[in-house]
């Protein structure tokens, strides 16, 4: 046994003892509201971010296949070398129009985009004010920038303003999720925009869980609130059902990212076939069918919220259980009852807030929602 094995086994034992060990479990079916993990085990899926039900859409898959036949399976190089293809530019133009910005630039993932844009815009002489519940990709982007980081209280514009007033810096940035991925609540974007204007700070908004879901044509929370941030990061991999991400901003900012964002400069580009698939998904999401899917999604949200006795502004419903082992047991019981709702534990969420996270889709039926609510009631009460 090697030293690396010794280290790995010790770390794995520690995770197991704290109820934090995770394992991969491949799906045996395409993504959808109902999936199969073990042979013959059909589960209603409440753990996917496929909010509009497009990940398994035949038209999107067909666009991917046709794109691969024409353009090949991969990009072959980074975009600044020879991995730059016409479909990527066509998609970026469509995304800029969708976001009502001058330009957009593609990244391989939302994680890469957030790390890249913060590192490109900020450095040791700068200040980034980050919401306490921001996604890990924003947290890591802040760290990689080497800027001074001030953590603001969650969804608290007053805390942000105090941090901006307290610190001197060459540049100041405020970064926030639009929809917070583990709690499903919304950032106070209008108030944050006003604070940034008063302090000449840049506003950076991660719209990953809002794009396609909220706002006119699904253009996100910024569009719904009438807020124009300096940059918005959006994913292609959630409501749009494909893969990758993009930053929408001014033409100059996007050009800077092409030159300075290290995940873009030093990564093989998003395959052009995926750009073809994303274009097909975008056409659906921003059109009349997308409006119909969003309406169905929000009907599902209202029904599920009523069943839980709460209210919700997004498809994300956290059921806080506290202890990791309790979350694991609840998830196991839900699975026995035909519901896939994965447990979320530290470090994804803070210690003491382990939970079951339900993510709703336009593809869920009323019967499936009711089955999940009944299974959750039985899991909580111990009913058979």
N, C-alpha and C positions, 0 to 999 in steps of 0.2 A: 504494500500500500504506500502511495507517495505522500509527501508532505501536503500537496494540494488536496488529496483525498481526505487526509486527517482534518485539515481546516474545514473542508466542505461538510464532512460528516458532523463535526462539532457544531457548526452553524445550523445545519439542518435539525439536529437534535434540540437545539435551543428554540428554534421556530416551532417545532412540534410540541415541545413542552408548554409553550405559551399559546397554543391554539392558532398559530399564524402560518403554518405550513400550507403551501398551495401546490397544485399539480395541474398539468394540462389534461384536457379531456376533449378529444376531437368529436365534432358533429359528424353524423353519418348521413345527413340530409342537407340540402341547401338551406340558407337562412330563411326564416319565416316565423309566423306566429306559433307554429307547431313544428317541433324538431325531434330528432332521435339522437340519443347519445349511446346508450348500450343497445345491443340488438333487440328490437321489439319494444323498446321503452319509448313511448310517445309522450312528449311533455309539451305543455303550453309554455312558451318562452317569454319570460318577463325580464330577461337579463341582457337584451340586445338594445343598442341605440339606433335601431333601424326604424326611426319614428314614422316615416311615411310608407314603410313597407316596400321600398324600392330595391333592397339588396338582392332579392331574388327575382326581380321583375324580368320577364323574358325579353322585353325590348332593350333593356340596359345590357343584358347578357349578349344579345344579338349584336349590339353596337360594339361591344368589347371583342367579340369573335371576328366581326368584319374589320375592325381596326387592326387586329393582330394579323389577319390575312394580308392586309395592305401594307402595314408598317412594321410587322415583326413583333416578337414577344417582348423585347427589351429595348432600352434606349442606347445601351452600349457605352455610354460615357456621360460625364457631367455636361450640363447644358453649355457651359463656356468652352467646352472642347468640341465634341461633335454629337452631343446627345440632345440637341435642340431641333425639334420637328414642328412642322406646320400645325398639327392638331393641338399642340401645347399652346401655341399663340392664338389659335382660334378659340380655345377654351378660356384663356386669359382675357380676351376681348369680351367674350360673353359674360364672364364673371364680373368684370369692371362695369359693364352695363347693368347687370343684375344688382350690383351694390351701389350704383350711381356714383362711381369714383372714376378718376382719370385712368387708373391702371390697376392691374392685379398681377401677382407673380406666384407661380406654383411652388409648392414644397412637397416632399415625399410623405410628410405626416404633420399633424398638428403639433406634435412634440418638437419636430425639427423646425417648424415655422416659429414657434415661440422662442426656442433657444436661439435661432438665427436672428430674428428681428431685434431682440433685446441686446444681444451681443454686438449687432451692427450699429445700434443707435446710442448705446451708453458705454461708459468706461469708468475708470477709477475716479475721475473728477466729477462724476454725475451722481444723482440721487434717483432711486426708484422707490416709489411708495406702492406697496403690494398688499392687496386684501388678504386677511388672515386665512381665508378659506380658498384661495386661488389654487388652480390645478397644479400638479407637480411640474408640468412642463413650463409654466410661468415661473415657478419657484426656481427651477434649475436654470432657466434663462437669465433670471436675475443674478444668480450666483456666477454664471459663466461670463456675464458682462463685466464683473469685478467692480461694479458701481457700489456705492453705499446703499444698503437696503433698509428701508423703514417699513415695518409691518403695521398696517392700519387695522383697527378693529373691523370686524366683518360688516360690510354694507353700511359703513358709517362715514358719511361725507365730512362730518366734523372732525373725526380722527384723521382723515386724509389731509384736511386743511391745516390742522395743527402740525402734522409732520412736514408739510411743505413750508410752513412759516418758520419752523424751527431750524431747518438746515439750509446752509448755503451750498450751492452747487453750480457748475457750469451749465448743465441741463437738468431738468426735472421731468420725470415720467411718472404717470399714475397708471397702473396696470390692474385690470379686473376681468374676471369672467363676466359674461352677460347673464347666463344661467349657470348656477353653481352645480357642478356635476353630481355631487353626492347628496345635496339637500333640495335641489330643484327650485330654489328661490331666485329672485331677480336682483341684479345690481341696480342701485339708484342712479341710473345713467345721467339723467338731467341734472341732478344735484352735483354729481362728479364733474360733469362738463363745466358747470358754473364755477366750481372750485378751481379747476384747471385754468380757466380763462383768467381768474383773478390772480393766479400765481404764475402765469406764463409757463404752464406745464403741459407736456404732451399727454394725451389720453389714448391709451392702448386697450382695446376691448377684444377679448376672446369670445367669439360668437359660436363656438363649436356646437353647443347644445341648443342654439337658437336659430341657426341658419336652416332654412327650409321649414321651420316649425312656427315661427312667430313673425308678425309684421306683414305688410303688404307684399303679396307674391312670395311670402316666406323669406323676405330679405333680412330678417333678424330683428333683435330687440332695438338696435340703434335706429333702424328704419321706423319701427313702431313708436319709439319715443321722440323721433325727430332730432336725434343727436348725430352729429357728424364728428366722429373721433379722428385723431390723426392717423391711426392705423386700426384696422380690424382684422383679426385672424379668424378664418372660417375653415371648417373641414368639409371634405367631400365624402367622408367615411361614415357619417351618421345619417342624418335625414336623406342625404343624396345617395347613400347606399353603395358607394364605390370605394375609393382609397385616395389618400393624399389630402392636401390642404392648400390654402392660398392666403396671401395677405392682400387686402384691398386698401389702396392709399393713393396719394398723388403720384404722378409719373416720376418725379424726382426721387421720392422715397423708394419706389419700386426699383428704380435704376440703382440706387445705393444698395439695396438688398442684393441685387444680382451681383454686385461687386464685392460686398462685404459679409454677407450672411454665410458663415462657414458651412452649415449643413447643406446649403444650395451649391456653393462653390466646390465643395469637396465630396459630393455624393453623386453617384450615377443618377441620372434624371428619372423622373416619373415616366414610365413607358408611354409612348404615344397612343397605344391601344387603350390604356386607361383614360387618357384624355378624351378619346372618342366616347367611351362609356359614360364619363362624367358629363359630357355635353348632352347626351341623350337623357340622363337623369335630370339635369338642370332644366331641359325643355319641359319635362313632365312637371317638375316641382314648381316652376314659376308660371305655369299656365292654369287653365280652368280645372284640369284634373287635379293639379296640386292643391288648388283651393278646396276642392271637394275632399281630398284626403285630409287636409288640415281641419276642415269642419268635422269630419268623422273622428279624427284624433281628439279634438277638444270635446266632442260628445263623450268619448271614452273617458277622458280626464274627469269630466264632471260626474259621470256615473261612478267611477272608482272613488273619487273624493267623497261623494255622498255615502258610499258604502263604508268608508273609513271614518266618517263623521268629521271630515276636515275640509279645507279648501286648497286649491292648487293653482299655480300659474304656469305649470310646465308638465311634461309627461313623466317627471321623476318623482317618485314617492318613497321617501326613506321611512322604514319602520325601525326605530332605534331600540336596540335590545341591551346595549351596554357591554356585556362580557363577550369575548370572542367565542368561547365554547357555547354560550347560549345562542349566538347567531348561527353557529355551525349546526347545532341541534335543530333549530327552527328550519334551516334550509333543507336538512335531511328529511324532516317531516313533510315539508311542502313537496319535496320530490316524490316521496311515497304517495302523495295525493295527486300526483300528475302535474305539478307546477315547478318550473325551473326559475328560481329567484335566488341568485347567488349571494352568499354572505360577503359583506364588505367589512374588512378588519384593518387595524393599523398595519402599515403606516399610511394606507390610503385615507383613513379617517383617524381622528384623534383618539388616544386611549380613552376607554370608557364610553365610546360612542359606536361600537360595532353595531351593524345593522343588516337588515335585508333591504335591498334597493330594488324596487319595482320600476321598470321602465316600460311605458305604454307605447303602443304602435297603432297607427290607423288600420293595420291589418287585423287587430284583435276584434273578435265578435263580442256582443253583449254576453253571450253564454260563457265565453272564456273569461271575461272580467268577473262575472259572478262566481265562476268556479274558483278563481284565485282568491276572491274575498272570503268564500266559504272555507277554503283550505287554510287561509291565514287565521281565521277565527278558530278553527280546530287545532292548528299548531300552537296558538297562544293559550288556549284553554285546556289542552290535553284531551279534547274530545276525540272519540274514535272516528 
